[in-house]
Amino acid sequence: MSQLTANDLKTKGIAAIEAVLAERPEAIVSVRGKDRFVVMEIAQYHYLRECELEAALAETRADIKAGRFVKESPAAHVKRAKKIAGASDA
């Protein structure tokens, strides 16, 4: 990924981002020498979100196929969730 500095953004504005994104799909923005942000075109962001959701769906399907799920009523689910939440507070 190409690097942009906060100063580049301050002095050149959106033109600095456009220049980097013309060559690469993402750019890292560094602030005081530390990587802090990533900028990308919205189409790239939507693509990555779709990949993330597809991965979550695949993981869920694998859990169901392996029997790693609980079938219960909404009331039982709330009761179990509260018990788990109470255990993590301890």
N, C-alpha and C positions, 0 to 999 in steps of 0.2 A: 504494500500500500504506500502511496505517496504521502508525504508529510506536509502539513500546513502549520504555520505558527499562528498564534493568536494575533501577533503583530501583522502578519500578512492579511489576515481578515480585517483588522482595524484599518490598515492603509489601502488595501485593494478591494475590500468588500466581496461581493458575490462573484466578481470577475476572477478572484483567486480560486474560489471553489470550482467555478465552471472550467477553468484552465486545467485543473487536476482531473476533474471528472471526464474531460474530453479524452483522456488517455487511460484512465483506470476506473473501475466501478465504485471504489471507495477511497476516502482520504482520511487520514488521521489528523486531528487538530491537537497540537501540543500547546500547553500553557506553562510558561516558565520552565521549559525543557522536559515536561512530563506529558506523556500521552493522556489526553482527557476525553476526547470525543471522536466519533466517526461520522462523517457526512457521506451521503450517497443520494442518487436520484431516487425519486419516489418509486419508480418501477422496480428498482433493485431492492428497495425496502419491502415492497409487496411480495416480490419473489422469495426473499428470505423468510418472511412471515409464513408464506404458504409452505415452504420447506419445513419450518418448525411445526406447523399444524399437522402436516403429513407424518412427520416423525412421531408426534404425540398419538396420532391415530394408529400408526403401526404398533407402537408400544401398548396401547390399549387392547388392540386385537390380539397381540401376543399374550397379554395378561389373561384375557378371556379364554383363549385356547388352552392355556396352562392351568386354568382353574383358579387364578389369583384374583378373586373378586368375592364380594359378599352380597347375597340377595336378601334384602330385608325391607320392612315397611319404613315409611318416612319417620315415624315416631321412634322406631328402633335405631334408625340411622342417627337421628339427633341425639338420642341417649348415648350411643356409642361415641359419637363425636365429642360430646361434652365430657365423657369419661377420659377420652384420649387427651383433650385439651387440659383437663384438670391434672392429669399425670405429668404433662410437660411443664406445668407451672411449678411443680414441686422441686 
